[in-house]
């Protein structure tokens, strides 16, 4: 299992370094602009940017024929999927860790707004979880060639789901705003449900997948 997880990160190491080179410098934007209103957007980008590397790992697996080799290893297909989802979770947590630089700088300024911070994390996590939940099972089914297209489409769907949650809530209470804590919380909850569901869907797909 550890070897499978390590291989996942080995195939993404270049992109992870690039993500760090983007995520860390943008922590300075709220500080330089003196605008705490930028906090949700910056935190959301930092949380999501590492998860966006999921397509890279899967492309590498396919181009190197690793996905055909790993099923010959003394591990179950369930273990292979487990390793993937552990890797996805670590990518998301890496994004959260990178965003703590932004949080620390805002605390130093004395301008940390917890409602804005929650909005940023909820949107970034929702974006990451929903994107992975959609992209990975589809790539298992159709292949990694169109992973970039799937990634952009899945991110769009994630935003669309947030609008859907807001619309449904407004049917019962017309005062609810798109950027409100209840929309944040329910959207994140839905994302977590989709992520867990995608895990079981991926196991079902991978058990029956044939490699030519």
C-alpha positions as CSV (number, residue, x, y, z in Angstrom):
1,X,0.0,0.0,0.0
2,X,2.8,2.5,1.0
3,X,4.6,1.7,-2.3
4,X,1.4,2.4,-4.3
5,X,0.9,5.7,-2.6
6,X,4.5,6.7,-3.1
7,X,4.3,5.9,-6.8
8,X,1.3,8.1,-7.1
9,X,3.2,11.0,-5.7
10,X,6.3,10.2,-7.7
11,X,4.4,10.6,-11.0
12,X,3.1,14.0,-9.8
13,X,6.2,15.4,-8.2
14,X,6.8,18.0,-10.9
15,X,3.3,19.3,-10.9
16,X,3.2,19.4,-7.1
17,X,6.3,21.6,-7.1
18,X,4.6,23.8,-9.6
19,X,1.5,24.0,-7.5
20,X,3.7,25.0,-4.5
21,X,5.3,27.7,-6.6
22,X,1.8,29.1,-7.3
23,X,0.1,28.5,-3.9
24,X,2.8,30.0,-1.6
25,X,3.4,33.4,-3.4
26,X,-0.3,34.1,-3.8
27,X,-0.5,34.1,0.0
28,X,1.0,37.6,-0.2
29,X,-1.9,39.0,-2.2
30,X,-4.2,40.0,0.6
31,X,-1.3,41.4,2.6
32,X,0.1,43.4,-0.4
33,X,-3.4,44.7,-1.4
34,X,-4.5,45.2,2.2
35,X,-7.8,43.6,1.3
36,X,-9.2,40.8,3.5
37,X,-12.0,40.3,0.9
38,X,-9.5,38.4,-1.2
39,X,-9.1,35.8,1.5
40,X,-11.8,33.3,0.4
41,X,-10.6,33.3,-3.2
42,X,-7.0,32.8,-2.3
43,X,-7.7,30.0,0.3
44,X,-10.0,28.3,-2.2
45,X,-7.3,28.4,-5.0
46,X,-4.7,27.1,-2.6
47,X,-6.9,24.2,-1.4
48,X,-7.9,23.2,-4.9
49,X,-4.7,23.6,-6.9
50,X,-3.0,20.4,-5.6
51,X,-6.1,18.3,-6.2
52,X,-6.0,19.5,-9.8
53,X,-2.9,17.3,-10.3
54,X,-5.0,14.1,-10.2
55,X,-5.1,13.9,-14.0
56,X,-1.3,14.0,-14.2
57,X,-0.9,10.9,-12.1
58,X,-3.5,9.0,-14.1
59,X,-2.0,10.1,-17.4
60,X,1.4,8.9,-16.3
61,X,0.0,5.6,-15.1
62,X,-1.6,5.0,-18.5
63,X,1.4,6.2,-20.7
64,X,3.9,4.1,-18.7
65,X,1.6,1.1,-18.6
66,X,1.9,1.1,-14.9
67,X,-1.8,0.5,-14.5
68,X,-1.3,-2.8,-16.3
69,X,1.7,-3.8,-14.2
70,X,0.2,-2.9,-10.8
71,X,-2.6,-5.4,-11.1
72,X,0.1,-8.1,-11.2
73,X,1.5,-7.1,-7.9
74,X,0.6,-9.0,-4.7
75,X,-2.1,-6.5,-3.8
76,X,-5.9,-6.5,-4.3
77,X,-7.6,-4.2,-6.7
78,X,-9.3,-2.7,-3.7
79,X,-5.9,-1.8,-2.3
80,X,-5.0,0.0,-5.5
81,X,-8.2,2.1,-5.3
82,X,-7.5,2.7,-1.6
83,X,-4.0,4.0,-2.4
84,X,-5.5,6.4,-5.0
85,X,-8.0,7.8,-2.6
86,X,-5.4,8.2,0.1
87,X,-3.3,10.1,-2.4
88,X,-6.2,12.3,-3.3
89,X,-6.8,13.0,0.4
90,X,-3.2,13.9,0.9
91,X,-3.2,16.2,-2.1
92,X,-6.2,18.1,-0.6
93,X,-4.6,18.3,2.8
94,X,-1.4,19.6,1.2
95,X,-3.5,22.4,-0.3
96,X,-5.0,23.1,3.1
97,X,-1.5,23.2,4.6
98,X,-0.3,25.6,2.0
99,X,-3.2,27.9,2.7
100,X,-2.2,28.2,6.4
101,X,0.5,30.6,5.2
102,X,-2.3,32.9,4.1
103,X,-4.0,32.4,7.4
104,X,-0.8,33.2,9.4
105,X,-0.2,36.4,7.4
106,X,-3.8,37.5,8.0
107,X,-3.4,36.8,11.7
108,X,-0.2,38.9,11.8
109,X,-2.1,41.8,10.2
110,X,-4.9,41.3,12.7
111,X,-7.4,41.1,9.9
112,X,-8.4,37.5,10.0
113,X,-12.2,37.2,9.4
114,X,-13.4,33.7,10.3
115,X,-16.5,33.9,8.2
116,X,-14.4,34.7,5.1
117,X,-12.0,31.9,6.1
118,X,-14.8,29.3,6.3
119,X,-16.2,30.5,3.0
120,X,-12.8,30.0,1.3
121,X,-12.2,26.6,2.8
122,X,-15.7,25.3,2.1
123,X,-15.6,26.3,-1.5
124,X,-12.0,25.1,-2.1
125,X,-12.7,21.7,-0.4
126,X,-16.0,21.4,-2.3
127,X,-14.3,22.1,-5.6
128,X,-11.5,19.6,-4.9
129,X,-13.8,16.8,-3.6
130,X,-16.4,17.1,-6.3
131,X,-13.8,17.3,-9.1
132,X,-12.0,14.2,-8.0
133,X,-15.3,12.4,-7.3
134,X,-16.4,13.0,-11.0
135,X,-13.0,12.7,-12.7
136,X,-11.5,9.6,-11.3
137,X,-14.3,7.1,-11.9
138,X,-14.8,8.5,-15.4
139,X,-11.1,8.1,-16.2
140,X,-11.2,4.5,-15.0
141,X,-14.1,4.0,-17.4
142,X,-12.9,5.9,-20.5
143,X,-9.2,6.4,-20.1
144,X,-6.9,9.3,-19.1
145,X,-6.6,10.9,-22.6
146,X,-9.3,13.4,-21.9
147,X,-8.4,14.0,-18.3
148,X,-7.8,17.7,-18.8
149,X,-11.2,18.2,-20.4
150,X,-12.9,16.1,-17.7
151,X,-11.1,18.2,-15.0
152,X,-12.4,21.5,-16.3
153,X,-15.9,20.0,-16.8
154,X,-16.0,18.6,-13.3
155,X,-14.9,21.9,-11.8
156,X,-17.7,23.6,-13.7
157,X,-20.2,21.0,-12.3
158,X,-18.9,21.6,-8.8
159,X,-19.7,25.3,-9.1
160,X,-23.1,24.4,-10.7
161,X,-23.9,22.2,-7.7
162,X,-23.2,25.1,-5.4
163,X,-25.7,27.3,-7.4
164,X,-28.2,24.4,-7.2
165,X,-27.9,24.2,-3.4
166,X,-28.4,28.0,-3.2
167,X,-31.4,27.9,-5.5
168,X,-33.1,25.1,-3.5
169,X,-32.5,26.9,-0.3
170,X,-34.0,30.1,-1.7
171,X,-37.2,28.2,-2.5
172,X,-37.8,28.0,1.3
173,X,-36.1,31.3,2.3
174,X,-35.7,34.1,-0.2
175,X,-33.3,36.0,2.0
176,X,-30.5,33.4,1.7
177,X,-27.5,34.8,-0.2
178,X,-25.2,32.8,-2.4
179,X,-22.3,33.6,-0.1
180,X,-23.8,32.4,3.1
181,X,-22.6,29.9,5.7
182,X,-25.6,27.6,5.2
183,X,-24.8,27.4,1.4
184,X,-21.1,26.8,2.3
185,X,-21.9,24.0,4.8
186,X,-24.5,22.2,2.7
187,X,-22.3,22.4,-0.5
188,X,-19.4,20.9,1.4
189,X,-21.5,18.2,2.9
190,X,-22.8,17.2,-0.6
191,X,-19.2,17.2,-1.9
192,X,-18.2,14.8,0.9
193,X,-21.1,12.5,0.1
194,X,-20.1,12.5,-3.6
195,X,-16.5,11.8,-2.8
196,X,-17.4,8.7,-0.7
197,X,-19.9,7.6,-3.4
198,X,-17.1,7.9,-6.0
199,X,-14.8,5.7,-3.9
200,X,-17.3,2.8,-4.0
201,X,-18.1,3.5,-7.7
202,X,-14.4,3.3,-8.5
203,X,-14.0,0.0,-6.7
204,X,-16.9,-1.4,-8.7
205,X,-15.5,-0.2,-12.0
206,X,-11.9,-1.3,-11.2
207,X,-12.9,-4.8,-10.2
208,X,-14.4,-5.4,-13.6
209,X,-11.9,-3.4,-15.6
210,X,-9.9,-5.3,-18.2
211,X,-6.4,-4.1,-19.4
212,X,-5.5,-5.0,-22.9
